[in-house]
Amino acid sequence: MPVIALFSLSLLWGSTFYFTKVLLPDFHPVSIVFYRCVFGAIALLPFFLWKRKKNDLKNVLALLAITLMNAGIPWILMSFSLENLDTTLGSVLNATGPIFGLLLSCAVLKVTVSNQEIISVLVGFIGIALAFIMGSSISNDFQFSSAVLLLFAVNIYAFSAVLTAKFLHDCSVFTLSFMTMVMGSSFSGIFMIGVEPASYQTLFNTKSIFFVHYVRYVQFRVR
């Protein structure tokens, strides 16, 4: 069962960059984050109501701030960065999260690092350097600033994981997940009103949804 869960998690997380890239021509990056968080919150709501613990909201300010750092802010930055990054390179750079998490854990939580972990970090940074070199020489979508923006976003949610371990270690994972989606949708929704207000109407317009699918089907048939 743990292997199946790990495989499912890898499949879902890895496909995020591909589907984000597919949606970018039709949706603003902020809108993608908003709908992603809204639908995620809806899916997690039953589990939150069923499995939450009584003391989960004891440190509510830390919960709100950390969950915002875990989704709303970094996901918007990621969506913007993917406008000028190949999905493969984006997923590679995103995989550096554990590396930054380990470094931040050493700085904030004073975690003792083993020699094996040091070697892993060095290998990871070598991989980042190679990704930059290969991305700039092979991919037509590569922009150095977009790659840096993505790495900055990765640092934000890696830091949020460290803060979670320090201040919210007793909080239920169901509450953390649900509040992450709530804060992400609230944060991105405010910005979406300014950058793409029509997106709210498109979500509930069934004619537009079916029309888009029909147009894509016709384009596929023509190809």
TORPA-4810 file (N, C-alpha, C, O; in nm, 3 decimals):
<nodes>
NODE_1_0.081_-0.122_0.000_0.000_0.000_0.000_0.084_0.128_0.000_0.053_0.219_-0.076_M
NODE_2_0.191_0.139_0.083_0.274_0.260_0.079_0.336_0.283_-0.060_0.350_0.397_-0.103_P
NODE_3_0.373_0.174_-0.128_0.433_0.189_-0.261_0.331_0.246_-0.360_0.364_0.333_-0.441_V
NODE_4_0.207_0.196_-0.351_0.101_0.246_-0.439_0.073_0.394_-0.411_0.055_0.473_-0.503_I
NODE_5_0.069_0.428_-0.282_0.047_0.568_-0.245_0.160_0.657_-0.296_0.135_0.768_-0.344_A
NODE_6_0.283_0.609_-0.284_0.398_0.687_-0.332_0.393_0.703_-0.483_0.422_0.811_-0.535_L
NODE_7_0.358_0.596_-0.553_0.347_0.603_-0.699_0.237_0.701_-0.741_0.257_0.780_-0.833_F
NODE_8_0.123_0.696_-0.674_0.012_0.786_-0.706_0.050_0.931_-0.680_0.019_1.020_-0.759_S
NODE_9_0.119_0.955_-0.568_0.165_1.089_-0.536_0.262_1.141_-0.641_0.252_1.256_-0.683_L
NODE_10_0.355_1.058_-0.682_0.453_1.098_-0.784_0.384_1.129_-0.916_0.421_1.225_-0.985_S
NODE_11_0.285_1.048_-0.952_0.213_1.069_-1.077_0.136_1.200_-1.075_0.139_1.276_-1.172_L
NODE_12_0.068_1.227_-0.965_-0.010_1.350_-0.955_0.080_1.474_-0.951_0.054_1.572_-1.020_L
NODE_13_0.184_1.467_-0.871_0.273_1.582_-0.857_0.351_1.608_-0.985_0.370_1.723_-1.025_W
NODE_14_0.397_1.502_-1.049_0.475_1.519_-1.171_0.392_1.572_-1.287_0.443_1.646_-1.371_G
NODE_15_0.264_1.534_-1.291_0.178_1.579_-1.402_0.133_1.723_-1.386_0.077_1.780_-1.479_S
NODE_16_0.155_1.782_-1.269_0.112_1.920_-1.245_0.172_2.016_-1.346_0.103_2.103_-1.398_T
NODE_17_0.300_2.000_-1.376_0.369_2.092_-1.466_0.318_2.077_-1.609_0.304_2.176_-1.681_F
NODE_18_0.289_1.954_-1.650_0.238_1.932_-1.785_0.102_1.998_-1.803_0.080_2.071_-1.899_Y
NODE_19_0.010_1.973_-1.710_-0.124_2.027_-1.722_-0.126_2.178_-1.705_-0.208_2.246_-1.767_F
NODE_20_-0.037_2.232_-1.622_-0.026_2.377_-1.609_0.017_2.438_-1.741_-0.035_2.542_-1.782_T
NODE_21_0.111_2.375_-1.807_0.159_2.423_-1.937_0.047_2.418_-2.041_0.036_2.507_-2.125_K
NODE_22_-0.036_2.313_-2.035_-0.149_2.300_-2.128_-0.251_2.410_-2.106_-0.310_2.461_-2.201_V
NODE_23_-0.273_2.449_-1.981_-0.376_2.547_-1.948_-0.332_2.691_-1.970_-0.416_2.779_-1.985_L
NODE_24_-0.202_2.716_-1.971_-0.153_2.853_-1.977_-0.201_2.933_-2.099_-0.223_3.053_-2.085_L
NODE_25_-0.217_2.872_-2.218_-0.269_2.952_-2.331_-0.412_3.001_-2.309_-0.451_3.102_-2.367_P
NODE_26_-0.490_2.932_-2.227_-0.631_2.967_-2.209_-0.661_3.036_-2.076_-0.764_3.103_-2.064_D
NODE_27_-0.573_3.020_-1.977_-0.598_3.077_-1.845_-0.477_3.157_-1.798_-0.363_3.123_-1.829_F
NODE_28_-0.505_3.262_-1.724_-0.398_3.338_-1.659_-0.338_3.251_-1.548_-0.410_3.173_-1.486_H
NODE_29_-0.207_3.263_-1.521_-0.145_3.182_-1.415_-0.216_3.193_-1.280_-0.226_3.094_-1.207_P
NODE_30_-0.264_3.313_-1.246_-0.334_3.330_-1.119_-0.464_3.251_-1.117_-0.501_3.194_-1.015_V
NODE_31_-0.534_3.247_-1.232_-0.659_3.173_-1.241_-0.637_3.023_-1.225_-0.718_2.955_-1.163_S
NODE_32_-0.528_2.973_-1.280_-0.496_2.831_-1.268_-0.479_2.794_-1.121_-0.531_2.692_-1.075_I
NODE_33_-0.406_2.877_-1.048_-0.384_2.851_-0.905_-0.516_2.858_-0.829_-0.542_2.776_-0.740_V
NODE_34_-0.599_2.956_-0.863_-0.727_2.971_-0.793_-0.814_2.847_-0.809_-0.862_2.792_-0.710_F
NODE_35_-0.834_2.802_-0.932_-0.920_2.686_-0.954_-0.858_2.559_-0.899_-0.929_2.470_-0.851_Y
NODE_36_-0.729_2.550_-0.907_-0.661_2.433_-0.851_-0.686_2.423_-0.701_-0.713_2.315_-0.648_R
NODE_37_-0.678_2.537_-0.633_-0.699_2.538_-0.488_-0.846_2.520_-0.452_-0.878_2.451_-0.355_C
NODE_38_-0.936_2.580_-0.529_-1.079_2.568_-0.501_-1.125_2.423_-0.511_-1.190_2.370_-0.421_V
NODE_39_-1.089_2.359_-0.622_-1.130_2.219_-0.640_-1.062_2.128_-0.538_-1.120_2.029_-0.494_F
NODE_40_-0.939_2.163_-0.501_-0.870_2.085_-0.398_-0.938_2.099_-0.263_-0.950_2.001_-0.190_G
NODE_41_-0.981_2.221_-0.230_-1.051_2.243_-0.103_-1.183_2.168_-0.098_-1.219_2.112_0.005_A
NODE_42_-1.254_2.166_-0.210_-1.381_2.093_-0.217_-1.359_1.944_-0.195_-1.435_1.879_-0.124_I
NODE_43_-1.253_1.891_-0.256_-1.224_1.748_-0.242_-1.180_1.712_-0.100_-1.210_1.603_-0.052_A
NODE_44_-1.111_1.804_-0.034_-1.058_1.777_0.100_-1.155_1.808_0.213_-1.135_1.764_0.326_L
NODE_45_-1.261_1.884_0.183_-1.354_1.926_0.288_-1.414_1.809_0.367_-1.417_1.816_0.490_L
NODE_46_-1.461_1.701_0.303_-1.516_1.589_0.383_-1.413_1.526_0.476_-1.446_1.489_0.588_P
NODE_47_-1.289_1.514_0.429_-1.184_1.455_0.512_-1.148_1.547_0.628_-1.121_1.501_0.739_F
NODE_48_-1.150_1.679_0.601_-1.122_1.776_0.708_-1.229_1.769_0.816_-1.197_1.767_0.935_F
NODE_49_-1.355_1.765_0.777_-1.463_1.759_0.875_-1.463_1.628_0.953_-1.505_1.623_1.069_L
NODE_50_-1.415_1.522_0.889_-1.418_1.390_0.951_-1.296_1.365_1.040_-1.308_1.305_1.147_W
NODE_51_-1.179_1.410_0.995_-1.054_1.371_1.060_-0.984_1.483_1.139_-0.880_1.458_1.200_K
NODE_52_-1.037_1.604_1.138_-0.968_1.712_1.207_-0.963_1.687_1.358_-1.049_1.619_1.414_R
NODE_53_-0.862_1.744_1.421_-0.848_1.731_1.566_-0.892_1.860_1.635_-0.894_1.967_1.575_K
NODE_54_-0.928_1.847_1.762_-0.984_1.960_1.835_-0.885_2.075_1.849_-0.926_2.192_1.850_K
NODE_55_-0.757_2.044_1.860_-0.657_2.149_1.885_-0.591_2.199_1.758_-0.491_2.271_1.765_N
NODE_56_-0.644_2.164_1.642_-0.580_2.204_1.516_-0.578_2.355_1.496_-0.484_2.408_1.437_D
NODE_57_-0.680_2.423_1.545_-0.690_2.567_1.525_-0.637_2.647_1.646_-0.666_2.766_1.659_L
NODE_58_-0.561_2.581_1.731_-0.509_2.648_1.851_-0.413_2.760_1.813_-0.421_2.869_1.870_K
NODE_59_-0.324_2.735_1.719_-0.228_2.836_1.672_-0.272_2.884_1.534_-0.205_2.858_1.434_N
NODE_60_-0.386_2.954_1.530_-0.450_2.984_1.403_-0.369_3.082_1.317_-0.369_3.070_1.195_V
NODE_61_-0.300_3.177_1.378_-0.221_3.273_1.300_-0.106_3.204_1.228_-0.081_3.230_1.110_L
NODE_62_-0.037_3.116_1.298_0.070_3.040_1.233_0.014_2.949_1.125_0.076_2.933_1.019_A
NODE_63_-0.102_2.890_1.150_-0.165_2.802_1.052_-0.198_2.878_0.923_-0.173_2.828_0.814_L
NODE_64_-0.254_2.998_0.936_-0.291_3.077_0.819_-0.168_3.122_0.741_-0.165_3.114_0.618_L
NODE_65_-0.066_3.169_0.812_0.054_3.222_0.747_0.132_3.110_0.677_0.176_3.127_0.563_A
NODE_66_0.149_2.998_0.744_0.230_2.890_0.689_0.160_2.823_0.571_0.224_2.790_0.472_I
NODE_67_0.028_2.802_0.582_-0.044_2.740_0.470_-0.048_2.833_0.349_-0.051_2.785_0.235_T
NODE_68_-0.048_2.964_0.371_-0.040_3.058_0.259_0.094_3.045_0.188_0.101_3.050_0.065_L
NODE_69_0.200_3.030_0.265_0.333_3.011_0.207_0.346_2.876_0.137_0.430_2.859_0.050_M
NODE_70_0.263_2.781_0.175_0.272_2.647_0.120_0.205_2.633_-0.015_0.236_2.539_-0.089_N
NODE_71_0.113_2.724_-0.050_0.040_2.708_-0.175_0.022_2.839_-0.249_0.074_2.855_-0.359_A
NODE_72_-0.051_2.933_-0.191_-0.091_3.054_-0.263_0.024_3.128_-0.329_0.021_3.153_-0.449_G
NODE_73_0.124_3.162_-0.251_0.235_3.241_-0.304_0.323_3.161_-0.399_0.344_3.204_-0.513_I
NODE_74_0.376_3.045_-0.359_0.467_2.974_-0.451_0.399_2.921_-0.575_0.461_2.920_-0.681_P
NODE_75_0.273_2.878_-0.569_0.207_2.823_-0.687_0.183_2.931_-0.793_0.192_2.902_-0.913_W
NODE_76_0.154_3.053_-0.751_0.139_3.162_-0.847_0.273_3.190_-0.915_0.279_3.208_-1.037_I
NODE_77_0.380_3.194_-0.836_0.513_3.216_-0.894_0.550_3.103_-0.991_0.610_3.128_-1.095_L
NODE_78_0.515_2.980_-0.955_0.544_2.866_-1.042_0.470_2.878_-1.176_0.528_2.854_-1.282_M
NODE_79_0.343_2.916_-1.169_0.264_2.927_-1.292_0.322_3.034_-1.384_0.328_3.015_-1.505_S
NODE_80_0.365_3.147_-1.327_0.429_3.250_-1.408_0.560_3.199_-1.469_0.589_3.226_-1.586_F
NODE_81_0.638_3.126_-1.390_0.768_3.077_-1.439_0.752_2.977_-1.554_0.835_2.973_-1.645_S
NODE_82_0.645_2.897_-1.551_0.625_2.795_-1.653_0.584_2.853_-1.788_0.581_2.781_-1.888_L
NODE_83_0.553_2.982_-1.791_0.523_3.045_-1.920_0.645_3.044_-2.010_0.632_3.044_-2.133_E
NODE_84_0.763_3.042_-1.950_0.888_3.046_-2.029_0.983_2.934_-1.990_1.105_2.948_-2.001_N
NODE_85_0.927_2.821_-1.945_1.009_2.705_-1.910_0.948_2.578_-1.968_0.826_2.564_-1.973_L
NODE_86_1.033_2.488_-2.010_0.988_2.357_-2.052_0.939_2.279_-1.930_0.994_2.292_-1.821_D
NODE_87_0.833_2.197_-1.949_0.775_2.125_-1.836_0.874_2.028_-1.773_0.874_2.009_-1.652_T
NODE_88_0.958_1.965_-1.854_1.056_1.871_-1.800_1.156_1.943_-1.711_1.187_1.895_-1.601_T
NODE_89_1.206_2.056_-1.757_1.300_2.134_-1.677_1.232_2.186_-1.551_1.293_2.190_-1.444_L
NODE_90_1.105_2.226_-1.564_1.033_2.274_-1.448_1.018_2.168_-1.340_1.034_2.197_-1.222_G
NODE_91_0.988_2.046_-1.381_0.973_1.937_-1.283_1.106_1.903_-1.218_1.111_1.866_-1.100_S
NODE_92_1.216_1.914_-1.294_1.349_1.888_-1.238_1.384_1.992_-1.132_1.432_1.959_-1.024_V
NODE_93_1.360_2.118_-1.164_1.389_2.225_-1.069_1.299_2.216_-0.946_1.343_2.245_-0.835_L
NODE_94_1.176_2.175_-0.966_1.086_2.160_-0.852_1.132_2.048_-0.758_1.106_2.053_-0.638_N
NODE_95_1.199_1.949_-0.814_1.248_1.837_-0.733_1.361_1.878_-0.639_1.405_1.798_-0.557_A
NODE_96_1.408_2.003_-0.650_1.511_2.050_-0.558_1.454_2.091_-0.423_1.529_2.130_-0.333_T
NODE_97_1.322_2.082_-0.408_1.259_2.119_-0.281_1.319_2.050_-0.160_1.348_2.118_-0.061_G
NODE_98_1.338_1.918_-0.163_1.398_1.850_-0.047_1.539_1.900_-0.014_1.579_1.900_0.102_P
NODE_99_1.613_1.943_-0.116_1.749_1.994_-0.091_1.741_2.123_-0.010_1.810_2.138_0.091_I
NODE_100_1.657_2.215_-0.056_1.641_2.341_0.017_1.578_2.317_0.154_1.609_2.385_0.251_F
NODE_101_1.489_2.218_0.160_1.429_2.185_0.289_1.532_2.140_0.390_1.526_2.176_0.508_G
NODE_102_1.628_2.059_0.344_1.733_2.012_0.433_1.822_2.127_0.480_1.856_2.135_0.598_L
NODE_103_1.858_2.215_0.388_1.943_2.329_0.425_1.872_2.423_0.521_1.932_2.472_0.617_L
NODE_104_1.744_2.447_0.496_1.667_2.535_0.585_1.644_2.470_0.721_1.639_2.539_0.823_L
NODE_105_1.630_2.337_0.722_1.615_2.267_0.850_1.740_2.282_0.934_1.732_2.297_1.056_S
NODE_106_1.855_2.279_0.870_1.981_2.299_0.942_1.989_2.440_1.000_2.036_2.460_1.112_C
NODE_107_1.942_2.539_0.922_1.953_2.678_0.964_1.849_2.714_1.071_1.880_2.788_1.164_A
NODE_108_1.726_2.662_1.056_1.617_2.702_1.145_1.601_2.607_1.262_1.591_2.649_1.377_V
NODE_109_1.598_2.477_1.232_1.572_2.378_1.335_1.699_2.321_1.397_1.693_2.243_1.491_L
NODE_110_1.815_2.361_1.343_1.944_2.314_1.393_1.955_2.161_1.385_2.005_2.096_1.476_K
NODE_111_1.908_2.106_1.273_1.912_1.962_1.253_2.055_1.919_1.218_2.122_1.986_1.140_V
NODE_112_2.099_1.811_1.276_2.232_1.757_1.246_2.228_1.683_1.112_2.140_1.599_1.089_T
NODE_113_2.323_1.715_1.027_2.326_1.657_0.893_2.434_1.551_0.885_2.547_1.573_0.929_V
NODE_114_2.399_1.435_0.830_2.495_1.327_0.814_2.578_1.346_0.686_2.544_1.428_0.601_S
NODE_115_2.687_1.269_0.674_2.771_1.278_0.555_2.694_1.237_0.429_2.715_1.293_0.322_N
NODE_116_2.606_1.138_0.443_2.527_1.093_0.330_2.433_1.205_0.281_2.413_1.222_0.161_Q
NODE_117_2.378_1.280_0.374_2.288_1.390_0.336_2.366_1.503_0.270_2.316_1.568_0.178_E
NODE_118_2.489_1.526_0.316_2.573_1.629_0.254_2.605_1.591_0.110_2.601_1.676_0.020_I
NODE_119_2.636_1.465_0.088_2.664_1.417_-0.047_2.540_1.431_-0.135_2.550_1.469_-0.252_I
NODE_120_2.424_1.402_-0.078_2.299_1.413_-0.154_2.273_1.557_-0.197_2.229_1.582_-0.309_S
NODE_121_2.301_1.652_-0.107_2.282_1.794_-0.139_2.377_1.836_-0.251_2.338_1.908_-0.342_V
NODE_122_2.503_1.792_-0.242_2.600_1.826_-0.347_2.559_1.771_-0.482_2.568_1.839_-0.584_L
NODE_123_2.512_1.646_-0.483_2.464_1.586_-0.608_2.344_1.664_-0.662_2.332_1.685_-0.783_V
NODE_124_2.256_1.705_-0.571_2.139_1.782_-0.613_2.176_1.914_-0.677_2.118_1.952_-0.779_G
NODE_125_2.272_1.985_-0.619_2.313_2.113_-0.676_2.384_2.094_-0.810_2.373_2.179_-0.898_F
NODE_126_2.456_1.986_-0.824_2.516_1.956_-0.954_2.406_1.934_-1.058_2.417_1.978_-1.172_I
NODE_127_2.301_1.865_-1.016_2.187_1.844_-1.106_2.122_1.974_-1.147_2.081_1.989_-1.262_G
NODE_128_2.110_2.069_-1.053_2.053_2.200_-1.085_2.138_2.271_-1.189_2.086_2.327_-1.286_I
NODE_129_2.270_2.269_-1.169_2.361_2.335_-1.263_2.349_2.274_-1.403_2.346_2.345_-1.503_A
NODE_130_2.343_2.142_-1.408_2.329_2.074_-1.538_2.195_2.108_-1.603_2.186_2.124_-1.724_L
NODE_131_2.089_2.118_-1.520_1.957_2.152_-1.573_1.957_2.292_-1.635_1.898_2.313_-1.740_A
NODE_132_2.025_2.387_-1.569_2.035_2.521_-1.624_2.110_2.520_-1.758_2.068_2.585_-1.854_F
NODE_133_2.221_2.447_-1.762_2.303_2.444_-1.883_2.228_2.378_-1.998_2.225_2.431_-2.109_I
NODE_134_2.168_2.262_-1.970_2.094_2.190_-2.073_1.969_2.268_-2.116_1.934_2.271_-2.234_M
NODE_135_1.903_2.331_-2.019_1.782_2.406_-2.052_1.811_2.525_-2.141_1.735_2.553_-2.234_G
NODE_136_1.918_2.595_-2.113_1.952_2.714_-2.192_2.000_2.677_-2.333_1.986_2.758_-2.425_S
NODE_137_2.056_2.557_-2.351_2.109_2.519_-2.481_2.013_2.438_-2.567_2.026_2.436_-2.690_S
NODE_138_1.915_2.370_-2.503_1.826_2.281_-2.577_1.685_2.339_-2.591_1.629_2.341_-2.701_I
NODE_139_1.629_2.386_-2.481_1.489_2.428_-2.482_1.472_2.567_-2.541_1.548_2.659_-2.508_S
NODE_140_1.372_2.583_-2.628_1.340_2.713_-2.684_1.261_2.799_-2.587_1.253_2.921_-2.604_N
NODE_141_1.202_2.736_-2.484_1.119_2.808_-2.388_1.199_2.858_-2.267_1.143_2.922_-2.177_D
NODE_142_1.329_2.828_-2.265_1.406_2.856_-2.144_1.436_3.004_-2.129_1.478_3.070_-2.224_F
NODE_143_1.415_3.055_-2.010_1.459_3.188_-1.971_1.519_3.178_-1.831_1.460_3.119_-1.741_Q
NODE_144_1.636_3.236_-1.814_1.707_3.226_-1.686_1.623_3.283_-1.573_1.618_3.225_-1.465_F
NODE_145_1.558_3.397_-1.597_1.478_3.460_-1.492_1.362_3.371_-1.450_1.325_3.369_-1.332_S
NODE_146_1.302_3.298_-1.543_1.192_3.208_-1.510_1.240_3.092_-1.424_1.170_3.049_-1.332_S
NODE_147_1.359_3.041_-1.455_1.416_2.932_-1.375_1.445_2.980_-1.232_1.419_2.908_-1.136_A
NODE_148_1.499_3.101_-1.220_1.527_3.156_-1.088_1.396_3.178_-1.011_1.390_3.153_-0.891_V
NODE_149_1.292_3.225_-1.081_1.162_3.245_-1.017_1.105_3.114_-0.965_1.048_3.109_-0.856_L
NODE_150_1.121_3.008_-1.043_1.073_2.877_-0.999_1.150_2.828_-0.876_1.091_2.774_-0.783_L
NODE_151_1.281_2.846_-0.877_1.361_2.804_-0.762_1.325_2.885_-0.637_1.325_2.833_-0.526_L
NODE_152_1.293_3.013_-0.657_1.250_3.095_-0.544_1.119_3.043_-0.487_1.101_3.039_-0.365_F
NODE_153_1.027_3.004_-0.575_0.899_2.948_-0.531_0.921_2.818_-0.455_0.857_2.793_-0.353_A
NODE_154_1.012_2.735_-0.504_1.044_2.610_-0.436_1.099_2.637_-0.296_1.067_2.566_-0.200_V
NODE_155_1.181_2.740_-0.285_1.235_2.777_-0.154_1.126_2.819_-0.057_1.135_2.791_0.063_N
NODE_156_1.024_2.886_-0.108_0.916_2.933_-0.020_0.841_2.816_0.040_0.821_2.813_0.162_I
NODE_157_0.799_2.718_-0.043_0.723_2.610_0.018_0.812_2.510_0.091_0.764_2.434_0.175_Y
NODE_158_0.943_2.508_0.059_1.035_2.428_0.140_1.049_2.490_0.280_1.055_2.419_0.380_A
NODE_159_1.053_2.624_0.283_1.060_2.693_0.411_0.931_2.675_0.490_0.933_2.665_0.613_F
NODE_160_0.818_2.671_0.420_0.690_2.650_0.489_0.685_2.511_0.552_0.626_2.494_0.659_S
NODE_161_0.748_2.413_0.488_0.753_2.279_0.546_0.836_2.278_0.674_0.802_2.209_0.771_A
NODE_162_0.944_2.356_0.674_1.027_2.367_0.795_0.949_2.435_0.907_0.954_2.391_1.022_V
NODE_163_0.878_2.541_0.873_0.797_2.611_0.974_0.684_2.523_1.026_0.647_2.530_1.143_L
NODE_164_0.629_2.440_0.938_0.524_2.346_0.981_0.578_2.249_1.085_0.512_2.222_1.185_T
NODE_165_0.699_2.198_1.060_0.761_2.105_1.156_0.790_2.171_1.290_0.791_2.105_1.394_A
NODE_166_0.814_2.302_1.287_0.849_2.372_1.411_0.726_2.420_1.489_0.723_2.409_1.611_K
NODE_167_0.625_2.473_1.417_0.513_2.537_1.487_0.382_2.458_1.477_0.292_2.478_1.560_F
NODE_168_0.369_2.369_1.379_0.241_2.300_1.359_0.258_2.148_1.358_0.183_2.078_1.290_L
NODE_169_0.353_2.098_1.432_0.381_1.954_1.430_0.268_1.872_1.490_0.257_1.752_1.463_H
NODE_170_0.184_1.934_1.572_0.071_1.863_1.632_-0.057_1.875_1.550_-0.158_1.813_1.582_D
NODE_171_-0.053_1.955_1.446_-0.172_1.979_1.365_-0.197_1.862_1.271_-0.103_1.804_1.216_C
NODE_172_-0.324_1.826_1.253_-0.360_1.715_1.166_-0.323_1.745_1.022_-0.334_1.858_0.976_S
NODE_173_-0.278_1.642_0.949_-0.244_1.659_0.809_-0.366_1.696_0.726_-0.353_1.762_0.623_V
NODE_174_-0.484_1.654_0.769_-0.607_1.687_0.697_-0.638_1.837_0.711_-0.681_1.901_0.615_F
NODE_175_-0.616_1.891_0.830_-0.637_2.033_0.851_-0.533_2.115_0.774_-0.567_2.216_0.712_T
NODE_176_-0.409_2.071_0.777_-0.304_2.140_0.703_-0.333_2.142_0.553_-0.319_2.245_0.488_L
NODE_177_-0.374_2.029_0.500_-0.402_2.019_0.357_-0.521_2.106_0.318_-0.517_2.179_0.219_S
NODE_178_-0.627_2.097_0.398_-0.748_2.174_0.366_-0.722_2.324_0.377_-0.763_2.400_0.290_F
NODE_179_-0.656_2.367_0.482_-0.628_2.509_0.501_-0.531_2.562_0.396_-0.536_2.679_0.360_M
NODE_180_-0.443_2.476_0.347_-0.354_2.515_0.239_-0.434_2.551_0.115_-0.405_2.651_0.049_T
NODE_181_-0.534_2.470_0.083_-0.619_2.497_-0.032_-0.705_2.622_-0.010_-0.724_2.702_-0.102_M
NODE_182_-0.756_2.639_0.111_-0.839_2.755_0.142_-0.759_2.884_0.129_-0.805_2.981_0.068_V
NODE_183_-0.640_2.886_0.188_-0.557_3.006_0.182_-0.508_3.031_0.039_-0.497_3.146_-0.004_M
NODE_184_-0.477_2.924_-0.033_-0.434_2.940_-0.171_-0.542_3.000_-0.258_-0.515_3.089_-0.338_G
NODE_185_-0.666_2.951_-0.244_-0.776_3.003_-0.324_-0.812_3.146_-0.283_-0.846_3.228_-0.368_S
NODE_186_-0.804_3.177_-0.154_-0.834_3.313_-0.108_-0.732_3.413_-0.160_-0.768_3.521_-0.208_S
NODE_187_-0.606_3.377_-0.151_-0.498_3.466_-0.195_-0.502_3.488_-0.346_-0.497_3.602_-0.392_F
NODE_188_-0.512_3.379_-0.423_-0.512_3.390_-0.568_-0.643_3.449_-0.620_-0.644_3.515_-0.724_S
NODE_189_-0.753_3.424_-0.547_-0.882_3.478_-0.591_-0.885_3.629_-0.589_-0.947_3.691_-0.676_G
NODE_190_-0.820_3.690_-0.490_-0.814_3.836_-0.482_-0.743_3.892_-0.604_-0.788_3.990_-0.663_I
NODE_191_-0.632_3.831_-0.641_-0.556_3.878_-0.757_-0.629_3.851_-0.888_-0.617_3.927_-0.983_F
NODE_192_-0.705_3.740_-0.892_-0.774_3.705_-1.015_-0.883_3.806_-1.050_-0.912_3.826_-1.167_M
NODE_193_-0.942_3.868_-0.950_-1.043_3.971_-0.975_-0.983_4.085_-1.057_-1.050_4.144_-1.142_I
NODE_194_-0.856_4.115_-1.031_-0.792_4.223_-1.103_-0.735_4.185_-1.238_-0.742_4.264_-1.332_G
NODE_195_-0.679_4.065_-1.249_-0.610_4.028_-1.373_-0.699_3.954_-1.472_-0.677_3.963_-1.592_V
NODE_196_-0.798_3.880_-1.424_-0.882_3.803_-1.515_-1.022_3.782_-1.454_-1.059_3.670_-1.422_E
NODE_197_-1.099_3.890_-1.438_-1.231_3.878_-1.375_-1.328_3.792_-1.455_-1.419_3.733_-1.397_P
NODE_198_-1.311_3.785_-1.586_-1.402_3.706_-1.668_-1.389_3.557_-1.641_-1.478_3.479_-1.677_A
NODE_199_-1.281_3.516_-1.577_-1.260_3.375_-1.550_-1.365_3.320_-1.455_-1.400_3.202_-1.462_S
NODE_200_-1.416_3.406_-1.365_-1.523_3.362_-1.276_-1.647_3.322_-1.355_-1.711_3.222_-1.323_Y
NODE_201_-1.680_3.400_-1.456_-1.798_3.372_-1.537_-1.777_3.248_-1.624_-1.871_3.171_-1.645_Q
NODE_202_-1.655_3.230_-1.673_-1.625_3.116_-1.759_-1.642_2.983_-1.686_-1.682_2.883_-1.745_T
NODE_203_-1.611_2.983_-1.557_-1.621_2.860_-1.479_-1.762_2.805_-1.478_-1.782_2.684_-1.482_L
NODE_204_-1.861_2.893_-1.472_-2.000_2.850_-1.462_-2.075_2.857_-1.595_-2.196_2.840_-1.599_F
NODE_205_-2.002_2.883_-1.702_-2.063_2.891_-1.835_-2.044_2.758_-1.906_-1.937_2.733_-1.962_N
NODE_206_-2.146_2.674_-1.905_-2.135_2.540_-1.965_-2.118_2.548_-2.115_-2.053_2.461_-2.175_T
NODE_207_-2.175_2.650_-2.178_-2.160_2.663_-2.322_-2.015_2.685_-2.361_-1.966_2.628_-2.459_K
NODE_208_-1.945_2.767_-2.282_-1.804_2.793_-2.311_-1.721_2.667_-2.293_-1.629_2.641_-2.371_S
NODE_209_-1.753_2.589_-2.189_-1.677_2.466_-2.162_-1.691_2.368_-2.277_-1.592_2.315_-2.326_I
NODE_210_-1.815_2.344_-2.320_-1.838_2.249_-2.429_-1.781_2.301_-2.560_-1.734_2.222_-2.642_F
NODE_211_-1.786_2.433_-2.580_-1.733_2.491_-2.703_-1.583_2.473_-2.711_-1.529_2.439_-2.817_F
NODE_212_-1.515_2.496_-2.600_-1.369_2.479_-2.597_-1.331_2.335_-2.629_-1.239_2.311_-2.707_V
NODE_213_-1.402_2.240_-2.568_-1.373_2.100_-2.595_-1.400_2.066_-2.741_-1.327_1.987_-2.801_H
NODE_214_-1.506_2.124_-2.798_-1.540_2.096_-2.938_-1.433_2.151_-3.032_-1.391_2.084_-3.126_Y
NODE_215_-1.389_2.274_-3.004_-1.285_2.334_-3.088_-1.157_2.252_-3.084_-1.095_2.229_-3.188_V
NODE_216_-1.117_2.207_-2.965_-0.995_2.127_-2.952_-1.011_1.993_-3.023_-0.916_1.940_-3.081_R
NODE_217_-1.132_1.937_-3.017_-1.156_1.810_-3.086_-1.142_1.827_-3.236_-1.082_1.743_-3.304_Y
NODE_218_-1.199_1.937_-3.290_-1.190_1.964_-3.434_-1.045_1.985_-3.474_-1.001_1.934_-3.577_V
NODE_219_-0.971_2.061_-3.393_-0.830_2.085_-3.424_-0.751_1.955_-3.425_-0.663_1.935_-3.509_Q
NODE_220_-0.783_1.866_-3.331_-0.715_1.736_-3.324_-0.745_1.654_-3.449_-0.656_1.590_-3.504_F
NODE_221_-0.872_1.656_-3.493_-0.911_1.579_-3.610_-0.845_1.631_-3.736_-0.809_1.555_-3.825_R
NODE_222_-0.829_1.764_-3.742_-0.766_1.825_-3.860_-0.620_1.784_-3.869_-0.568_1.758_-3.978_V
NODE_223_-0.554_1.779_-3.754_-0.412_1.739_-3.752_-0.397_1.594_-3.795_-0.285_1.542_-3.800_R
</nodes>
